[in-house]
Amino acid sequence: MDKQQRQDILTLSWSIHDDVEQAVLKHPASSNDENWQEKQRLLLADMALHLLQTALKPGDLQTDKLTNNLNAILTLSNDFIEHVDLKAVTDKLYHLEPDHESEN
């Protein structure tokens, strides 16, 4: 991919991002509403666009931004993919130990 193609995709992604972000902000659902998952899907699309921008940004890949992008995507995806503990995966991104309930 040449520099111009990369820039064209980035420019287009910012336009799409603005539309998606506005849709998220205007969506009336809160966490207890039946339409909450639809709002979460929009937010997932927003985070996917951030990942695209991080991946295509000129220069070295900023691994801190990549980690944050992946964390957001995995955290949002955890509600949609039930057969995998994505929270445990996000903990590994930051080298965190999983929370364990203390046994008394």
C-alpha positions as CSV (number, residue, x, y, z in Angstrom):
1,M,0.0,0.0,0.0
2,D,1.5,3.3,-0.9
3,K,1.4,6.5,1.2
4,Q,-1.5,8.0,-0.8
5,Q,-3.7,4.9,-0.4
6,R,-3.0,4.8,3.3
7,Q,-3.9,8.5,3.7
8,D,-7.1,8.0,1.6
9,I,-8.2,5.2,3.9
10,L,-7.4,7.2,7.0
11,T,-9.3,10.2,5.8
12,L,-12.3,8.1,4.9
13,S,-12.1,6.3,8.3
14,W,-12.3,9.7,10.1
15,S,-15.4,10.6,8.2
16,I,-17.0,7.2,9.0
17,H,-15.8,7.5,12.6
18,D,-17.6,10.8,13.0
19,D,-20.9,9.3,11.8
20,V,-20.6,6.3,14.0
21,E,-19.6,8.4,17.0
22,Q,-22.6,10.7,16.5
23,A,-24.8,7.6,16.3
24,V,-23.4,6.3,19.6
25,L,-23.9,9.7,21.3
26,K,-27.5,10.1,20.0
27,H,-28.5,6.5,20.9
28,P,-30.9,6.8,23.8
29,A,-30.3,3.3,25.3
30,S,-28.8,2.9,28.8
31,S,-27.4,-0.4,30.2
32,N,-30.8,-1.6,31.4
33,D,-32.6,-1.0,28.1
34,E,-33.5,-3.7,25.6
35,N,-31.7,-1.7,22.9
36,W,-28.5,-1.6,24.9
37,Q,-26.8,-4.2,22.7
38,E,-27.5,-2.2,19.6
39,K,-25.7,0.8,21.2
40,Q,-22.8,-1.5,22.2
41,R,-22.5,-2.7,18.6
42,L,-22.2,0.9,17.4
43,L,-19.5,1.5,20.1
44,L,-17.7,-1.7,18.9
45,A,-17.7,-0.3,15.4
46,D,-16.3,3.0,16.7
47,M,-13.5,1.1,18.5
48,A,-12.8,-1.0,15.3
49,L,-12.3,2.3,13.4
50,H,-9.8,3.4,16.1
51,L,-8.0,0.1,15.6
52,L,-7.9,0.7,11.8
53,Q,-6.5,4.2,12.4
54,T,-3.8,2.9,14.8
55,A,-2.8,0.2,12.4
56,L,-2.5,2.5,9.4
57,K,-1.0,5.6,11.0
58,P,2.3,6.5,9.4
59,G,5.4,5.7,11.4
60,D,6.0,3.0,14.0
61,L,3.0,1.1,15.4
62,Q,2.2,2.6,18.8
63,T,1.8,-0.5,20.9
64,D,0.2,1.3,23.8
65,K,-2.6,2.5,21.5
66,L,-2.9,-0.9,19.9
67,T,-3.2,-2.5,23.4
68,N,-5.9,0.1,24.4
69,N,-7.8,-0.5,21.1
70,L,-7.7,-4.3,21.6
71,N,-8.8,-3.9,25.2
72,A,-11.8,-1.8,24.2
73,I,-12.8,-4.3,21.5
74,L,-12.4,-7.3,23.6
75,T,-14.3,-5.7,26.5
76,L,-17.2,-4.8,24.3
77,S,-17.1,-8.2,22.6
78,N,-17.3,-10.0,25.9
79,D,-21.1,-9.4,26.0
80,F,-21.5,-11.0,22.5
81,I,-19.2,-14.0,22.7
82,E,-20.2,-16.1,25.7
83,H,-18.0,-19.2,25.2
84,V,-14.7,-17.3,25.7
85,D,-13.6,-15.3,28.8
86,L,-12.5,-12.2,27.0
87,K,-12.0,-10.4,30.3
88,A,-9.1,-12.8,31.1
89,V,-7.6,-12.0,27.7
90,T,-7.8,-8.3,28.4
91,D,-6.1,-8.8,31.7
92,K,-3.2,-10.5,29.9
93,L,-2.9,-7.5,27.6
94,Y,-1.9,-5.5,30.7
95,H,-0.1,-8.4,32.5
96,L,-2.7,-8.3,35.2
97,E,-3.7,-11.3,37.4
98,P,-7.3,-12.3,37.1
99,D,-9.5,-11.3,40.0
100,H,-10.2,-14.3,42.2
101,E,-13.0,-14.4,44.8
102,S,-11.5,-15.1,48.2
103,E,-12.8,-18.3,49.8
104,N,-13.8,-18.0,53.4
